[in-house]
Amino acid sequence: MNLSREITTFGQLMRRRHGQRVHKVSINAAFTCPNRDGSKGRGGCTFCNNVSFSPNARRPDSIAQQVSAGRRIIRKRTKAKKLLAYFQAYTNTYGDIETLRRRYDEALAEPDVIGLSVGTRPDCISQPVIDLLREYHDRGLEVWLELGLQSAFDETLRRINRGHGFAEYQAAAGAARRAGLQLCTHLIVGLPGETPAHNAESLRRVLGIGVDGLKLHPLHVVKGTALASDWRRGTYRPLELDEYVDIAVVLVEQTPPEVAFHRLTATASPTILLAPQWCAKKWLVLNRIEQVLRERRRAACDVA
């Protein structure tokens, strides 16, 4: 498989910029979420069991220990020697500035860590957060702000108990762009009530504001979530593999080549994944996306 022939991948972008492989190492910095602690809501998003997104979601080791463990795994699998500290679990700008600085600095102090990728919610971005990330950027570090939008439709965001609307994303993304920060936006395909037209419109709105990277996720049902109850009752039907591939391919084709894809699918541990089962097969999904993109490109060339 060589997706980089069809799209700009994050790995490809990092190789061009740094001359070698750069890999994200996932970190759980023991933050929580305003949609869980009561400030915005309780229970979180209907699809959210953070164990499915972060291997360190329970009882995290120290940040230094997590980076060290991640480094060993990454070097064994991909040989990458440069790392980005990926603050992934929950909402990683949800704290006072000194706490954020202390935790980011702990990760950056580790050998081979050349920057940060900070995952958060659009409603947890303040000017002090932007200024802090800009400080790291101005030091020459590789800095990405990853905003979990999921959908640009307020009705969908209410349906999944997201706790914010598209306006908060517009404000956060605009602030990041004005500060010169690299922005990666997360979009979920297969959300309840949405069609491929919703996905295309969400992408259009995100591109209109400006973005440097994208993550596409198929919505998958995991244990311990409200979505799992809907699935068991038969009120939510997950996408089939071919449905997801078709939507993902269209979104890729509508994305300018300078925008890097950080991810084109998502997986969950078999111990918590309920449906669809193909979400446990990362390479099956990526190979299929690459195949369809290649076939469509060749068909377009033949017509031309």
Secondary structure, 3 states (H helix, E strand, C coil): CCHHHCCCEHHHHHHHHHCCCEEEEEECCCCCCCCCCCCCCCCCCCCCCHHHCCCCCCCCCCHHHHHHHHHHHHHHHCCCCEEEEEECCCCCCCCCHHHHHHHHHHHHCCCCEEEEEEEECHHHCCHHHHHHHHHHHHCCCEEEEEEEEECCCHHHHHHCCCCCCHHHHHHHHHHHHHCCCEEEEEEEECCCCCCHHHHHHHHHHHHHHCCCEEEEEECCEECCCHHHHHHHHCCCCCCCHHHHHHHHHHHHHCCCCCCEEEECCCCCCCCCEEECHHHHCHHHHHHHHHHHHHHHHHHHHHHC
